[in-house]
Amino acid sequence: MSKQAEEVIAPIDVDHSWCGGTRREYAFKNGYGASVICSPYSYGGKRGLWELAELYEGDLTGSEPVGFLTEDDVQKKLKEIKGRKA
């Protein structure tokens, strides 16, 4: 397995009591980040899947959240966001 495939991006903050579920926040040096949630009210949360909303400098970017993500899907999306140019 390659090093890139093994890399897991860790959140900077985790809240296990967010709306009856979990919220994880990520921030990267390029100013981008993500809010990743799994709750009964998130897209896919009732199935144990994640919803991801993109952030820039801590604020929502205005792009549509992406739901029904597996943990692998979340990690792929985070790597894409982390690799963006500021």
C-alpha positions as CSV (number, residue, x, y, z in Angstrom):
1,M,0.0,0.0,0.0
2,S,1.4,3.4,-0.9
3,K,2.1,6.1,1.8
4,Q,-0.6,8.4,0.3
5,A,-3.2,5.6,0.6
6,E,-2.2,5.1,4.2
7,E,-2.4,8.8,5.2
8,V,-5.5,9.5,7.3
9,I,-6.3,13.2,7.8
10,A,-7.2,13.8,11.4
11,P,-9.7,16.5,12.5
12,I,-8.7,19.5,14.5
13,D,-12.0,19.3,16.5
14,V,-14.6,16.6,17.2
15,D,-18.0,17.1,18.9
16,H,-19.8,13.8,19.7
17,S,-22.9,15.6,20.9
18,W,-23.7,17.6,17.8
19,C,-27.5,17.3,17.0
20,G,-27.6,13.7,18.2
21,G,-24.5,12.7,16.2
22,T,-20.9,13.7,15.5
23,R,-19.3,16.7,13.9
24,R,-15.6,16.8,12.9
25,E,-13.9,19.9,11.7
26,Y,-10.8,20.0,9.5
27,A,-8.5,23.0,8.6
28,F,-5.6,23.1,6.2
29,K,-2.7,25.5,5.6
30,N,-4.2,26.6,2.3
31,G,-7.1,28.2,4.2
32,Y,-9.6,25.5,3.2
33,G,-11.2,23.0,5.5
34,A,-14.4,21.0,6.0
35,S,-17.2,20.3,8.4
36,V,-18.1,16.6,8.4
37,I,-21.2,15.5,10.2
38,C,-23.1,12.3,10.9
39,S,-26.5,12.7,12.6
40,P,-30.1,11.8,12.1
41,Y,-30.5,15.1,10.3
42,S,-27.5,14.9,7.9
43,Y,-27.5,13.5,4.4
44,G,-26.9,9.8,5.0
45,G,-26.7,10.1,8.7
46,K,-29.5,7.6,9.4
47,R,-27.4,5.0,7.5
48,G,-24.2,5.9,9.4
49,L,-22.8,7.8,6.4
50,W,-21.2,11.3,6.5
51,E,-22.1,14.7,5.0
52,L,-19.3,17.1,4.1
53,A,-19.5,20.9,3.7
54,E,-16.4,22.8,2.5
55,L,-15.0,25.7,4.5
56,Y,-12.7,28.6,3.7
57,E,-11.0,30.4,6.6
58,G,-13.5,28.7,8.9
59,D,-16.7,29.8,7.1
60,L,-18.9,27.8,4.7
61,T,-18.0,28.3,1.1
62,G,-21.5,28.3,-0.2
63,S,-21.1,25.1,-2.2
64,E,-23.7,22.4,-1.7
65,P,-22.8,19.9,1.0
66,V,-22.1,16.4,-0.2
67,G,-23.8,13.6,1.6
68,F,-24.0,9.8,1.8
69,L,-20.2,9.5,2.1
70,T,-18.3,6.5,3.5
71,E,-15.2,7.2,5.6
72,D,-13.1,6.4,2.5
73,D,-15.1,8.9,0.5
74,V,-14.6,11.6,3.2
75,Q,-10.8,11.0,3.2
76,K,-10.6,11.3,-0.6
77,K,-12.6,14.6,-0.5
78,L,-10.4,15.9,2.3
79,K,-7.2,15.1,0.4
80,E,-8.6,17.0,-2.6
81,I,-9.5,20.0,-0.5
82,K,-6.1,19.9,1.3
83,G,-4.3,19.9,-2.1
84,R,-6.1,23.0,-3.5
85,K,-4.2,26.2,-4.0
86,A,-5.2,29.1,-1.8
